[in-house]
Amino acid sequence: MSLNCPFCHSTDIMIVEANIQQANSTLSNLASPTALGALGTTVAKSLNLPPIVGGIAGAVLGGLFNSFTEQSTPSQKSLCFCHNCYQKFPIQYLN
């Protein structure tokens, strides 16, 4: 079986493994323990509560949110890399 690059048709390719991350990084950053801790501190100050109480509550809620939305292990995907044209492509594109 001949393994050819679909872009330049070179045979100088290598199969590599890649970790695929989910694209929910913006949501994770907004609901991080640090961000929710700061928000909790601000809310606690406006309610005349000790700021440390709001900070701890926000950090705990942020940690819980991250533990439910975070993937335990990133998925593995086989990719090919062409040493001639430097393109990466899924293994299904091989001829």
Residue pairs with C-beta under 8 A, 6 or more apart in sequence:
2 11
2 95
3 11
3 13
3 80
3 94
3 95
4 10
4 11
4 13
4 94
4 95
5 11
5 12
5 13
5 80
5 82
5 84
5 85
5 87
5 89
6 89
6 93
6 94
6 95
7 82
7 85
7 87
7 89
8 82
8 84
8 85
8 87
9 95
10 82
10 83
10 84
10 85
12 82
12 83
12 84
13 80
13 81
13 82
13 83
13 94
14 80
14 81
14 83
15 78
15 79
15 80
15 81
15 91
16 78
16 79
16 80
16 81
16 88
17 76
17 77
17 78
17 79
18 76
18 77
18 78
18 79
19 74
19 75
19 76
20 74
20 75
20 76
20 77
21 71
21 74
22 71
24 69
27 69
28 66
28 69
28 70
29 35
31 62
31 65
31 66
31 69
32 62
32 66
33 58
33 59
33 60
33 62
33 63
33 66
34 59
34 62
35 62
36 58
36 59
36 61
36 62
36 65
37 55
37 56
37 58
37 59
37 62
38 55
38 58
39 58
40 53
40 54
40 55
40 56
40 57
40 58
40 59
40 61
41 51
41 52
41 54
41 55
41 58
42 54
43 54
43 58
44 50
44 51
44 52
44 53
44 54
44 55
44 57
45 51
45 54
47 54
77 90
78 90
78 91
79 88
79 89
79 90
79 91
80 88
80 89
80 90
80 91
80 93
80 94
81 87
81 88
82 88
82 89
